[in-house]
């Protein structure tokens, strides 16, 4: 009976060892599969990150170009308006030179009074 008990014990241990080894094999397969899936997920995340960066950069450059164009247009409009005002002022001075000289003298005298007042 002892021999039979030892055989049962040895068989049970052998079966346990087989189950243990099978478990390790399954665990290794699961780990490899997880590694592959993780690698795929990482690659996908990198791709999405790169795509998002490219899109954000493109939109930023587009916004920058729009702002630059708007600024240049505003500068052009301001330059045109100031040239028109200067032309109008020149026409007014040519049309009424005495009034322009009188107005200049009046403005000069007023500014002179203001400056003289601050010195006292």
Backbone as XML, in Angstrom:
<?xml version="1.0"?>
<chain id="A" units="angstrom">
  <residue number="1" name="UNK">
    <atom name="N" x="0.800" y="-1.175" z="0.000"/>
    <atom name="CA" x="0.000" y="0.000" z="0.000"/>
    <atom name="C" x="0.850" y="1.248" z="0.000"/>
  </residue>
  <residue number="2" name="UNK">
    <atom name="N" x="1.978" y="1.160" z="0.618"/>
    <atom name="CA" x="2.855" y="2.321" z="0.626"/>
    <atom name="C" x="3.358" y="2.632" z="-0.763"/>
  </residue>
  <residue number="3" name="UNK">
    <atom name="N" x="3.665" y="1.586" z="-1.506"/>
    <atom name="CA" x="4.155" y="1.799" z="-2.862"/>
    <atom name="C" x="3.056" y="2.434" z="-3.695"/>
  </residue>
  <residue number="4" name="UNK">
    <atom name="N" x="1.825" y="1.986" z="-3.515"/>
    <atom name="CA" x="0.706" y="2.540" z="-4.252"/>
    <atom name="C" x="0.472" y="3.996" z="-3.859"/>
  </residue>
  <residue number="5" name="UNK">
    <atom name="N" x="0.614" y="4.351" z="-2.596"/>
    <atom name="CA" x="0.490" y="5.719" z="-2.097"/>
    <atom name="C" x="1.570" y="6.603" z="-2.693"/>
  </residue>
  <residue number="6" name="UNK">
    <atom name="N" x="2.817" y="6.028" z="-2.776"/>
    <atom name="CA" x="3.907" y="6.801" z="-3.366"/>
    <atom name="C" x="3.661" y="7.033" z="-4.853"/>
  </residue>
  <residue number="7" name="UNK">
    <atom name="N" x="3.138" y="6.013" z="-5.505"/>
    <atom name="CA" x="2.848" y="6.161" z="-6.938"/>
    <atom name="C" x="1.765" y="7.218" z="-7.159"/>
  </residue>
  <residue number="8" name="UNK">
    <atom name="N" x="0.720" y="7.164" z="-6.329"/>
    <atom name="CA" x="-0.348" y="8.173" z="-6.427"/>
    <atom name="C" x="0.222" y="9.571" z="-6.182"/>
  </residue>
  <residue number="9" name="UNK">
    <atom name="N" x="1.059" y="9.635" z="-5.171"/>
    <atom name="CA" x="1.696" y="10.906" z="-4.830"/>
    <atom name="C" x="2.567" y="11.368" z="-5.990"/>
  </residue>
  <residue number="10" name="UNK">
    <atom name="N" x="3.354" y="10.531" z="-6.547"/>
    <atom name="CA" x="4.233" y="10.869" z="-7.667"/>
    <atom name="C" x="3.401" y="11.267" z="-8.888"/>
  </residue>
  <residue number="11" name="UNK">
    <atom name="N" x="2.321" y="10.527" z="-9.136"/>
    <atom name="CA" x="1.444" y="10.877" z="-10.267"/>
    <atom name="C" x="0.790" y="12.248" z="-10.058"/>
  </residue>
  <residue number="12" name="UNK">
    <atom name="N" x="0.352" y="12.486" z="-8.845"/>
    <atom name="CA" x="-0.276" y="13.771" z="-8.538"/>
    <atom name="C" x="0.721" y="14.911" z="-8.709"/>
  </residue>
  <residue number="13" name="UNK">
    <atom name="N" x="1.934" y="14.702" z="-8.226"/>
    <atom name="CA" x="2.980" y="15.727" z="-8.373"/>
    <atom name="C" x="3.304" y="15.944" z="-9.853"/>
  </residue>
  <residue number="14" name="UNK">
    <atom name="N" x="3.381" y="14.863" z="-10.605"/>
    <atom name="CA" x="3.664" y="14.961" z="-12.048"/>
    <atom name="C" x="2.556" y="15.719" z="-12.762"/>
  </residue>
  <residue number="15" name="UNK">
    <atom name="N" x="1.295" y="15.417" z="-12.401"/>
    <atom name="CA" x="0.165" y="16.127" z="-12.998"/>
    <atom name="C" x="0.208" y="17.609" z="-12.615"/>
  </residue>
  <residue number="16" name="UNK">
    <atom name="N" x="0.539" y="17.881" z="-11.356"/>
    <atom name="CA" x="0.631" y="19.274" z="-10.895"/>
    <atom name="C" x="1.719" y="20.005" z="-11.671"/>
  </residue>
  <residue number="17" name="UNK">
    <atom name="N" x="2.872" y="19.313" z="-11.865"/>
    <atom name="CA" x="3.979" y="19.894" z="-12.622"/>
    <atom name="C" x="3.539" y="20.190" z="-14.061"/>
  </residue>
  <residue number="18" name="UNK">
    <atom name="N" x="2.808" y="19.260" z="-14.666"/>
    <atom name="CA" x="2.318" y="19.456" z="-16.034"/>
    <atom name="C" x="1.355" y="20.655" z="-16.102"/>
  </residue>
  <residue number="19" name="UNK">
    <atom name="N" x="0.455" y="20.702" z="-15.126"/>
    <atom name="CA" x="-0.483" y="21.834" z="-15.079"/>
    <atom name="C" x="0.269" y="23.153" z="-14.878"/>
  </residue>
  <residue number="20" name="UNK">
    <atom name="N" x="1.258" y="23.103" z="-14.006"/>
    <atom name="CA" x="2.072" y="24.286" z="-13.738"/>
    <atom name="C" x="2.793" y="24.739" z="-15.016"/>
  </residue>
  <residue number="21" name="UNK">
    <atom name="N" x="3.401" y="23.790" z="-15.729"/>
    <atom name="CA" x="4.096" y="24.108" z="-16.982"/>
    <atom name="C" x="3.118" y="24.632" z="-18.041"/>
  </residue>
  <residue number="22" name="UNK">
    <atom name="N" x="1.943" y="23.986" z="-18.132"/>
    <atom name="CA" x="0.927" y="24.467" z="-19.064"/>
    <atom name="C" x="0.499" y="25.898" z="-18.709"/>
  </residue>
  <residue number="23" name="UNK">
    <atom name="N" x="0.377" y="26.155" z="-17.416"/>
    <atom name="CA" x="0.020" y="27.507" z="-16.956"/>
    <atom name="C" x="1.072" y="28.530" z="-17.376"/>
  </residue>
  <residue number="24" name="UNK">
    <atom name="N" x="2.359" y="28.146" z="-17.224"/>
    <atom name="CA" x="3.443" y="29.052" z="-17.637"/>
    <atom name="C" x="3.406" y="29.301" z="-19.137"/>
  </residue>
  <residue number="25" name="UNK">
    <atom name="N" x="3.114" y="28.262" z="-19.911"/>
    <atom name="CA" x="3.026" y="28.422" z="-21.362"/>
    <atom name="C" x="1.883" y="29.363" z="-21.732"/>
  </residue>
  <residue number="26" name="UNK">
    <atom name="N" x="0.727" y="29.177" z="-21.092"/>
    <atom name="CA" x="-0.421" y="30.049" z="-21.356"/>
    <atom name="C" x="-0.112" y="31.488" z="-20.949"/>
  </residue>
  <residue number="27" name="UNK">
    <atom name="N" x="0.549" y="31.628" z="-19.806"/>
    <atom name="CA" x="0.933" y="32.952" z="-19.336"/>
    <atom name="C" x="1.894" y="33.616" z="-20.323"/>
  </residue>
  <residue number="28" name="UNK">
    <atom name="N" x="2.842" y="32.870" z="-20.842"/>
    <atom name="CA" x="3.796" y="33.400" z="-21.826"/>
    <atom name="C" x="3.059" y="33.827" z="-23.095"/>
  </residue>
  <residue number="29" name="UNK">
    <atom name="N" x="2.078" y="33.001" z="-23.544"/>
    <atom name="CA" x="1.291" y="33.363" z="-24.721"/>
    <atom name="C" x="0.512" y="34.652" z="-24.466"/>
  </residue>
  <residue number="30" name="UNK">
    <atom name="N" x="-0.113" y="34.719" z="-23.293"/>
    <atom name="CA" x="-0.895" y="35.908" z="-22.957"/>
    <atom name="C" x="0.007" y="37.148" z="-22.882"/>
  </residue>
  <residue number="31" name="UNK">
    <atom name="N" x="1.182" y="36.979" z="-22.310"/>
    <atom name="CA" x="2.119" y="38.097" z="-22.221"/>
    <atom name="C" x="2.562" y="38.554" z="-23.606"/>
  </residue>
  <residue number="32" name="UNK">
    <atom name="N" x="2.835" y="37.600" z="-24.478"/>
    <atom name="CA" x="3.250" y="37.939" z="-25.849"/>
    <atom name="C" x="2.123" y="38.650" z="-26.587"/>
  </residue>
  <residue number="33" name="UNK">
    <atom name="N" x="0.905" y="38.157" z="-26.415"/>
    <atom name="CA" x="-0.243" y="38.784" z="-27.058"/>
    <atom name="C" x="-0.458" y="40.203" z="-26.522"/>
  </residue>
  <residue number="34" name="UNK">
    <atom name="N" x="-0.318" y="40.347" z="-25.212"/>
    <atom name="CA" x="-0.456" y="41.683" z="-24.614"/>
    <atom name="C" x="0.630" y="42.624" z="-25.125"/>
  </residue>
  <residue number="35" name="UNK">
    <atom name="N" x="1.825" y="42.076" z="-25.273"/>
    <atom name="CA" x="2.940" y="42.885" z="-25.786"/>
    <atom name="C" x="2.644" y="43.345" z="-27.208"/>
  </residue>
  <residue number="36" name="UNK">
    <atom name="N" x="2.143" y="42.430" z="-28.050"/>
    <atom name="CA" x="1.812" y="42.778" z="-29.428"/>
    <atom name="C" x="0.701" y="43.818" z="-29.468"/>
  </residue>
  <residue number="37" name="UNK">
    <atom name="N" x="-0.338" y="43.579" z="-28.686"/>
    <atom name="CA" x="-1.446" y="44.540" z="-28.660"/>
    <atom name="C" x="-0.987" y="45.881" z="-28.102"/>
  </residue>
  <residue number="38" name="UNK">
    <atom name="N" x="-0.166" y="45.841" z="-27.080"/>
    <atom name="CA" x="0.369" y="47.083" z="-26.514"/>
    <atom name="C" x="1.229" y="47.818" z="-27.522"/>
  </residue>
  <residue number="39" name="UNK">
    <atom name="N" x="2.038" y="47.065" z="-28.263"/>
    <atom name="CA" x="2.860" y="47.680" z="-29.297"/>
    <atom name="C" x="2.005" y="48.302" z="-30.382"/>
  </residue>
  <residue number="40" name="UNK">
    <atom name="N" x="0.935" y="47.613" z="-30.768"/>
    <atom name="CA" x="0.021" y="48.153" z="-31.763"/>
    <atom name="C" x="-0.662" y="49.414" z="-31.237"/>
  </residue>
  <residue number="41" name="UNK">
    <atom name="N" x="-1.069" y="49.362" z="-29.976"/>
    <atom name="CA" x="-1.726" y="50.526" z="-29.373"/>
    <atom name="C" x="-0.746" y="51.697" z="-29.295"/>
  </residue>
  <residue number="42" name="UNK">
    <atom name="N" x="0.497" y="51.400" z="-28.932"/>
    <atom name="CA" x="1.514" y="52.454" z="-28.848"/>
    <atom name="C" x="1.766" y="53.059" z="-30.231"/>
  </residue>
  <residue number="43" name="UNK">
    <atom name="N" x="1.870" y="52.223" z="-31.240"/>
    <atom name="CA" x="2.087" y="52.720" z="-32.602"/>
    <atom name="C" x="0.899" y="53.570" z="-33.057"/>
  </residue>
  <residue number="44" name="UNK">
    <atom name="N" x="-0.300" y="53.119" z="-32.742"/>
    <atom name="CA" x="-1.505" y="53.869" z="-33.102"/>
    <atom name="C" x="-1.545" y="55.210" z="-32.367"/>
  </residue>
  <residue number="45" name="UNK">
    <atom name="N" x="-1.186" y="55.199" z="-31.086"/>
    <atom name="CA" x="-1.155" y="56.444" z="-30.310"/>
    <atom name="C" x="-0.119" y="57.410" z="-30.880"/>
  </residue>
  <residue number="46" name="UNK">
    <atom name="N" x="1.044" y="56.890" z="-31.278"/>
    <atom name="CA" x="2.063" y="57.749" z="-31.888"/>
    <atom name="C" x="1.550" y="58.341" z="-33.196"/>
  </residue>
  <residue number="47" name="UNK">
    <atom name="N" x="0.903" y="57.521" z="-34.003"/>
    <atom name="CA" x="0.379" y="57.997" z="-35.286"/>
    <atom name="C" x="-0.661" y="59.088" z="-35.060"/>
  </residue>
  <residue number="48" name="UNK">
    <atom name="N" x="-1.575" y="58.841" z="-34.128"/>
    <atom name="CA" x="-2.607" y="59.836" z="-33.841"/>
    <atom name="C" x="-1.984" y="61.119" z="-33.299"/>
  </residue>
  <residue number="49" name="UNK">
    <atom name="N" x="-0.964" y="60.964" z="-32.450"/>
    <atom name="CA" x="-0.270" y="62.144" z="-31.921"/>
    <atom name="C" x="0.396" y="62.945" z="-33.028"/>
  </residue>
  <residue number="50" name="UNK">
    <atom name="N" x="1.072" y="62.236" z="-33.942"/>
    <atom name="CA" x="1.713" y="62.933" z="-35.073"/>
    <atom name="C" x="0.677" y="63.621" z="-35.947"/>
  </residue>
  <residue number="51" name="UNK">
    <atom name="N" x="-0.424" y="62.924" z="-36.223"/>
    <atom name="CA" x="-1.481" y="63.513" z="-37.046"/>
    <atom name="C" x="-2.058" y="64.766" z="-36.382"/>
  </residue>
  <residue number="52" name="UNK">
    <atom name="N" x="-2.287" y="64.674" z="-35.076"/>
    <atom name="CA" x="-2.822" y="65.827" z="-34.352"/>
    <atom name="C" x="-1.837" y="66.997" z="-34.405"/>
  </residue>
  <residue number="53" name="UNK">
    <atom name="N" x="-0.547" y="66.703" z="-34.253"/>
    <atom name="CA" x="0.470" y="67.754" z="-34.311"/>
    <atom name="C" x="0.494" y="68.405" z="-35.692"/>
  </residue>
  <residue number="54" name="UNK">
    <atom name="N" x="0.455" y="67.586" z="-36.740"/>
    <atom name="CA" x="0.479" y="68.120" z="-38.107"/>
    <atom name="C" x="-0.754" y="68.997" z="-38.345"/>
  </residue>
  <residue number="55" name="UNK">
    <atom name="N" x="-1.930" y="68.532" z="-37.907"/>
    <atom name="CA" x="-3.161" y="69.306" z="-38.079"/>
    <atom name="C" x="-3.102" y="70.616" z="-37.305"/>
  </residue>
  <residue number="56" name="UNK">
    <atom name="N" x="-2.637" y="70.549" z="-36.052"/>
    <atom name="CA" x="-2.555" y="71.762" z="-35.235"/>
    <atom name="C" x="-1.559" y="72.747" z="-35.839"/>
  </residue>
  <residue number="57" name="UNK">
    <atom name="N" x="-0.448" y="72.234" z="-36.320"/>
    <atom name="CA" x="0.564" y="73.099" z="-36.933"/>
    <atom name="C" x="0.007" y="73.761" z="-38.183"/>
  </residue>
  <residue number="58" name="UNK">
    <atom name="N" x="-0.696" y="72.974" z="-39.007"/>
    <atom name="CA" x="-1.277" y="73.524" z="-40.237"/>
    <atom name="C" x="-2.314" y="74.598" z="-39.912"/>
  </residue>
  <residue number="59" name="UNK">
    <atom name="N" x="-3.160" y="74.326" z="-38.929"/>
    <atom name="CA" x="-4.173" y="75.317" z="-38.553"/>
    <atom name="C" x="-3.522" y="76.562" z="-37.966"/>
  </residue>
  <residue number="60" name="UNK">
    <atom name="N" x="-2.472" y="76.367" z="-37.190"/>
    <atom name="CA" x="-1.756" y="77.514" z="-36.632"/>
    <atom name="C" x="-1.120" y="78.362" z="-37.716"/>
  </residue>
  <residue number="61" name="UNK">
    <atom name="N" x="-0.507" y="77.705" z="-38.690"/>
    <atom name="CA" x="0.109" y="78.444" z="-39.795"/>
    <atom name="C" x="-0.961" y="79.169" z="-40.615"/>
  </residue>
  <residue number="62" name="UNK">
    <atom name="N" x="-2.096" y="78.520" z="-40.804"/>
    <atom name="CA" x="-3.189" y="79.147" z="-41.547"/>
    <atom name="C" x="-3.690" y="80.381" z="-40.801"/>
  </residue>
  <residue number="63" name="UNK">
    <atom name="N" x="-3.843" y="80.260" z="-39.491"/>
    <atom name="CA" x="-4.286" y="81.402" z="-38.684"/>
    <atom name="C" x="-3.250" y="82.518" z="-38.721"/>
  </residue>
  <residue number="64" name="UNK">
    <atom name="N" x="-1.978" y="82.143" z="-38.633"/>
    <atom name="CA" x="-0.909" y="83.139" z="-38.685"/>
    <atom name="C" x="-0.943" y="83.880" z="-40.023"/>
  </residue>
  <residue number="65" name="UNK">
    <atom name="N" x="-1.101" y="83.142" z="-41.119"/>
    <atom name="CA" x="-1.141" y="83.770" z="-42.439"/>
    <atom name="C" x="-2.357" y="84.676" z="-42.575"/>
  </residue>
  <residue number="66" name="UNK">
    <atom name="N" x="-3.502" y="84.246" z="-42.023"/>
    <atom name="CA" x="-4.704" y="85.084" z="-42.065"/>
    <atom name="C" x="-4.490" y="86.377" z="-41.273"/>
  </residue>
  <residue number="67" name="UNK">
    <atom name="N" x="-3.891" y="86.248" z="-40.080"/>
    <atom name="CA" x="-3.636" y="87.426" z="-39.251"/>
    <atom name="C" x="-2.630" y="88.352" z="-39.934"/>
  </residue>
  <residue number="68" name="UNK">
    <atom name="N" x="-1.615" y="87.772" z="-40.532"/>
    <atom name="CA" x="-0.610" y="88.568" z="-41.233"/>
    <atom name="C" x="-1.250" y="89.319" z="-42.406"/>
  </residue>
  <residue number="69" name="UNK">
    <atom name="N" x="-2.079" y="88.625" z="-43.154"/>
    <atom name="CA" x="-2.755" y="89.255" z="-44.280"/>
    <atom name="C" x="-3.679" y="90.373" z="-43.806"/>
  </residue>
  <residue number="70" name="UNK">
    <atom name="N" x="-4.412" y="90.125" z="-42.716"/>
    <atom name="CA" x="-5.307" y="91.156" z="-42.175"/>
    <atom name="C" x="-4.507" y="92.359" z="-41.702"/>
  </residue>
  <residue number="71" name="UNK">
    <atom name="N" x="-3.371" y="92.124" z="-41.063"/>
    <atom name="CA" x="-2.521" y="93.227" z="-40.611"/>
    <atom name="C" x="-1.975" y="94.037" z="-41.770"/>
  </residue>
  <residue number="72" name="UNK">
    <atom name="N" x="-1.533" y="93.351" z="-42.806"/>
    <atom name="CA" x="-1.020" y="94.056" z="-43.993"/>
    <atom name="C" x="-2.130" y="94.854" z="-44.678"/>
  </residue>
  <residue number="73" name="UNK">
    <atom name="N" x="-3.332" y="94.287" z="-44.728"/>
    <atom name="CA" x="-4.460" y="95.013" z="-45.307"/>
    <atom name="C" x="-4.809" y="96.255" z="-44.485"/>
  </residue>
  <residue number="74" name="UNK">
    <atom name="N" x="-4.781" y="96.121" z="-43.155"/>
    <atom name="CA" x="-5.072" y="97.262" z="-42.286"/>
    <atom name="C" x="-4.001" y="98.344" z="-42.462"/>
  </residue>
  <residue number="75" name="UNK">
    <atom name="N" x="-2.746" y="97.943" z="-42.566"/>
    <atom name="CA" x="-1.663" y="98.896" z="-42.780"/>
    <atom name="C" x="-1.829" y="99.602" z="-44.125"/>
  </residue>
  <residue number="76" name="UNK">
    <atom name="N" x="-2.170" y="98.842" z="-45.148"/>
    <atom name="CA" x="-2.384" y="99.418" z="-46.480"/>
    <atom name="C" x="-3.534" y="100.420" z="-46.443"/>
  </residue>
  <residue number="77" name="UNK">
    <atom name="N" x="-4.647" y="100.043" z="-45.778"/>
    <atom name="CA" x="-5.792" y="100.955" z="-45.676"/>
    <atom name="C" x="-5.422" y="102.220" z="-44.920"/>
  </residue>
  <residue number="78" name="UNK">
    <atom name="N" x="-4.685" y="102.078" z="-43.810"/>
    <atom name="CA" x="-4.277" y="103.252" z="-43.032"/>
    <atom name="C" x="-3.361" y="104.149" z="-43.854"/>
  </residue>
  <residue number="79" name="UNK">
    <atom name="N" x="-2.460" y="103.549" z="-44.596"/>
    <atom name="CA" x="-1.552" y="104.324" z="-45.442"/>
    <atom name="C" x="-2.341" y="105.082" z="-46.515"/>
  </residue>
  <residue number="80" name="UNK">
    <atom name="N" x="-3.308" y="104.411" z="-47.144"/>
    <atom name="CA" x="-4.129" y="105.061" z="-48.170"/>
    <atom name="C" x="-4.936" y="106.205" z="-47.587"/>
  </residue>
  <residue number="81" name="UNK">
    <atom name="N" x="-5.523" y="105.988" z="-46.387"/>
    <atom name="CA" x="-6.317" y="107.049" z="-45.745"/>
    <atom name="C" x="-5.442" y="108.240" z="-45.388"/>
  </residue>
  <residue number="82" name="UNK">
    <atom name="N" x="-4.241" y="107.958" z="-44.851"/>
    <atom name="CA" x="-3.372" y="109.071" z="-44.476"/>
    <atom name="C" x="-2.911" y="109.845" z="-45.712"/>
  </residue>
  <residue number="83" name="UNK">
    <atom name="N" x="-2.682" y="109.150" z="-46.818"/>
    <atom name="CA" x="-2.323" y="109.837" z="-48.062"/>
    <atom name="C" x="-3.487" y="110.692" z="-48.560"/>
  </residue>
  <residue number="84" name="UNK">
    <atom name="N" x="-4.719" y="110.182" z="-48.432"/>
    <atom name="CA" x="-5.898" y="110.954" z="-48.825"/>
    <atom name="C" x="-6.035" y="112.202" z="-47.958"/>
  </residue>
  <residue number="85" name="UNK">
    <atom name="N" x="-5.837" y="112.047" z="-46.656"/>
    <atom name="CA" x="-5.940" y="113.185" z="-45.740"/>
    <atom name="C" x="-4.870" y="114.218" z="-46.066"/>
  </residue>
  <residue number="86" name="UNK">
    <atom name="N" x="-3.653" y="113.731" z="-46.326"/>
    <atom name="CA" x="-2.559" y="114.638" z="-46.686"/>
    <atom name="C" x="-2.866" y="115.361" z="-48.000"/>
  </residue>
  <residue number="87" name="UNK">
    <atom name="N" x="-3.399" y="114.654" z="-48.980"/>
    <atom name="CA" x="-3.788" y="115.278" z="-50.249"/>
    <atom name="C" x="-4.886" y="116.318" z="-50.030"/>
  </residue>
  <residue number="88" name="UNK">
    <atom name="N" x="-5.879" y="115.975" z="-49.203"/>
    <atom name="CA" x="-6.962" y="116.922" z="-48.916"/>
    <atom name="C" x="-6.418" y="118.171" z="-48.219"/>
  </residue>
  <residue number="89" name="UNK">
    <atom name="N" x="-5.515" y="117.957" z="-47.251"/>
    <atom name="CA" x="-4.928" y="119.100" z="-46.544"/>
    <atom name="C" x="-4.123" y="119.969" z="-47.505"/>
  </residue>
  <residue number="90" name="UNK">
    <atom name="N" x="-3.383" y="119.333" z="-48.393"/>
    <atom name="CA" x="-2.587" y="120.081" z="-49.372"/>
    <atom name="C" x="-3.499" y="120.887" z="-50.299"/>
  </residue>
  <residue number="91" name="UNK">
    <atom name="N" x="-4.590" y="120.268" z="-50.754"/>
    <atom name="CA" x="-5.545" y="120.975" z="-51.615"/>
    <atom name="C" x="-6.161" y="122.162" z="-50.876"/>
  </residue>
  <residue number="92" name="UNK">
    <atom name="N" x="-6.482" y="121.963" z="-49.605"/>
    <atom name="CA" x="-7.074" y="123.026" z="-48.801"/>
    <atom name="C" x="-6.095" y="124.181" z="-48.634"/>
  </residue>
  <residue number="93" name="UNK">
    <atom name="N" x="-4.829" y="123.891" z="-48.382"/>
    <atom name="CA" x="-3.819" y="124.931" z="-48.224"/>
    <atom name="C" x="-3.617" y="125.680" z="-49.548"/>
  </residue>
  <residue number="94" name="UNK">
    <atom name="N" x="-3.595" y="124.958" z="-50.660"/>
    <atom name="CA" x="-3.428" y="125.609" z="-51.972"/>
    <atom name="C" x="-4.649" y="126.483" z="-52.320"/>
  </residue>
  <residue number="95" name="UNK">
    <atom name="N" x="-5.830" y="126.022" z="-51.889"/>
    <atom name="CA" x="-7.052" y="126.779" z="-52.194"/>
    <atom name="C" x="-7.171" y="128.029" z="-51.319"/>
  </residue>
  <residue number="96" name="UNK">
    <atom name="N" x="-6.767" y="127.899" z="-50.040"/>
    <atom name="CA" x="-6.886" y="129.022" z="-49.087"/>
    <atom name="C" x="-5.544" y="129.226" z="-48.385"/>
  </residue>
  <residue number="97" name="UNK">
    <atom name="N" x="-4.534" y="129.743" z="-49.069"/>
    <atom name="CA" x="-3.213" y="129.878" z="-48.446"/>
    <atom name="C" x="-3.194" y="130.863" z="-47.285"/>
  </residue>
  <residue number="98" name="UNK">
    <atom name="N" x="-3.930" y="131.966" z="-47.366"/>
    <atom name="CA" x="-3.919" y="132.944" z="-46.270"/>
    <atom name="C" x="-4.545" y="132.361" z="-45.014"/>
  </residue>
  <residue number="99" name="UNK">
    <atom name="N" x="-5.628" y="131.650" z="-45.165"/>
    <atom name="CA" x="-6.262" y="131.026" z="-43.991"/>
    <atom name="C" x="-5.310" y="129.989" z="-43.372"/>
  </residue>
  <residue number="100" name="UNK">
    <atom name="N" x="-4.611" y="129.242" z="-44.211"/>
    <atom name="CA" x="-3.679" y="128.233" z="-43.706"/>
    <atom name="C" x="-2.542" y="128.883" z="-42.932"/>
  </residue>
  <residue number="101" name="UNK">
    <atom name="N" x="-2.011" y="130.012" z="-43.455"/>
    <atom name="CA" x="-0.923" y="130.707" z="-42.744"/>
    <atom name="C" x="-1.447" y="131.275" z="-41.436"/>
  </residue>
  <residue number="102" name="UNK">
    <atom name="N" x="-2.627" y="131.869" z="-41.472"/>
    <atom name="CA" x="-3.219" y="132.440" z="-40.257"/>
    <atom name="C" x="-3.478" y="131.354" z="-39.212"/>
  </residue>
  <residue number="103" name="UNK">
    <atom name="N" x="-4.010" y="130.244" z="-39.648"/>
    <atom name="CA" x="-4.278" y="129.131" z="-38.719"/>
    <atom name="C" x="-2.979" y="128.591" z="-38.140"/>
  </residue>
  <residue number="104" name="UNK">
    <atom name="N" x="-1.940" y="128.490" z="-38.971"/>
    <atom name="CA" x="-0.635" y="128.017" z="-38.490"/>
    <atom name="C" x="-0.070" y="128.960" z="-37.444"/>
  </residue>
  <residue number="105" name="UNK">
    <atom name="N" x="-0.191" y="130.280" z="-37.695"/>
    <atom name="CA" x="0.291" y="131.278" z="-36.721"/>
    <atom name="C" x="-0.483" y="131.171" z="-35.408"/>
  </residue>
  <residue number="106" name="UNK">
    <atom name="N" x="-1.785" y="130.996" z="-35.517"/>
    <atom name="CA" x="-2.630" y="130.883" z="-34.321"/>
    <atom name="C" x="-2.267" y="129.644" z="-33.507"/>
  </residue>
  <residue number="107" name="UNK">
    <atom name="N" x="-2.113" y="128.493" z="-34.175"/>
    <atom name="CA" x="-1.740" y="127.252" z="-33.484"/>
    <atom name="C" x="-0.355" y="127.405" z="-32.879"/>
  </residue>
  <residue number="108" name="UNK">
    <atom name="N" x="0.600" y="128.000" z="-33.615"/>
    <atom name="CA" x="1.951" y="128.210" z="-33.100"/>
    <atom name="C" x="1.955" y="129.097" z="-31.869"/>
  </residue>
  <residue number="109" name="UNK">
    <atom name="N" x="1.164" y="130.178" z="-31.881"/>
    <atom name="CA" x="1.089" y="131.083" z="-30.733"/>
    <atom name="C" x="0.496" y="130.363" z="-29.523"/>
  </residue>
  <residue number="110" name="UNK">
    <atom name="N" x="-0.533" y="129.550" z="-29.751"/>
    <atom name="CA" x="-1.170" y="128.807" z="-28.658"/>
    <atom name="C" x="-0.194" y="127.821" z="-28.028"/>
  </residue>
  <residue number="111" name="UNK">
    <atom name="N" x="0.535" y="127.084" z="-28.873"/>
    <atom name="CA" x="1.525" y="126.128" z="-28.366"/>
    <atom name="C" x="2.634" y="126.868" z="-27.632"/>
  </residue>
  <residue number="112" name="UNK">
    <atom name="N" x="3.061" y="128.015" z="-28.150"/>
    <atom name="CA" x="4.083" y="128.815" z="-27.486"/>
    <atom name="C" x="3.628" y="129.276" z="-26.109"/>
  </residue>
  <residue number="113" name="UNK">
    <atom name="N" x="2.379" y="129.702" z="-25.999"/>
    <atom name="CA" x="1.831" y="130.128" z="-24.692"/>
    <atom name="C" x="1.811" y="128.956" z="-23.710"/>
  </residue>
  <residue number="114" name="UNK">
    <atom name="N" x="1.415" y="127.794" z="-24.199"/>
    <atom name="CA" x="1.367" y="126.618" z="-23.326"/>
    <atom name="C" x="2.753" y="126.253" z="-22.825"/>
  </residue>
  <residue number="115" name="UNK">
    <atom name="N" x="3.744" y="126.317" z="-23.687"/>
    <atom name="CA" x="5.113" y="125.977" z="-23.301"/>
    <atom name="C" x="5.690" y="127.024" z="-22.361"/>
  </residue>
  <residue number="116" name="UNK">
    <atom name="N" x="5.376" y="128.278" z="-22.606"/>
    <atom name="CA" x="5.880" y="129.351" z="-21.737"/>
    <atom name="C" x="5.229" y="129.257" z="-20.362"/>
  </residue>
  <residue number="117" name="UNK">
    <atom name="N" x="4.025" y="128.863" z="-20.306"/>
    <atom name="CA" x="3.284" y="128.731" z="-19.055"/>
    <atom name="C" x="3.881" y="127.642" z="-18.163"/>
  </residue>
  <residue number="118" name="UNK">
    <atom name="N" x="4.309" y="126.521" z="-18.785"/>
    <atom name="CA" x="4.875" y="125.409" z="-18.026"/>
    <atom name="C" x="6.225" y="125.768" z="-17.408"/>
  </residue>
  <residue number="119" name="UNK">
    <atom name="N" x="6.951" y="126.706" z="-17.987"/>
    <atom name="CA" x="8.271" y="127.084" z="-17.451"/>
    <atom name="C" x="8.164" y="127.931" z="-16.200"/>
  </residue>
  <residue number="120" name="UNK">
    <atom name="N" x="7.075" y="128.629" z="-16.027"/>
    <atom name="CA" x="6.930" y="129.507" z="-14.852"/>
    <atom name="C" x="6.630" y="128.768" z="-13.634"/>
  </residue>
</chain>
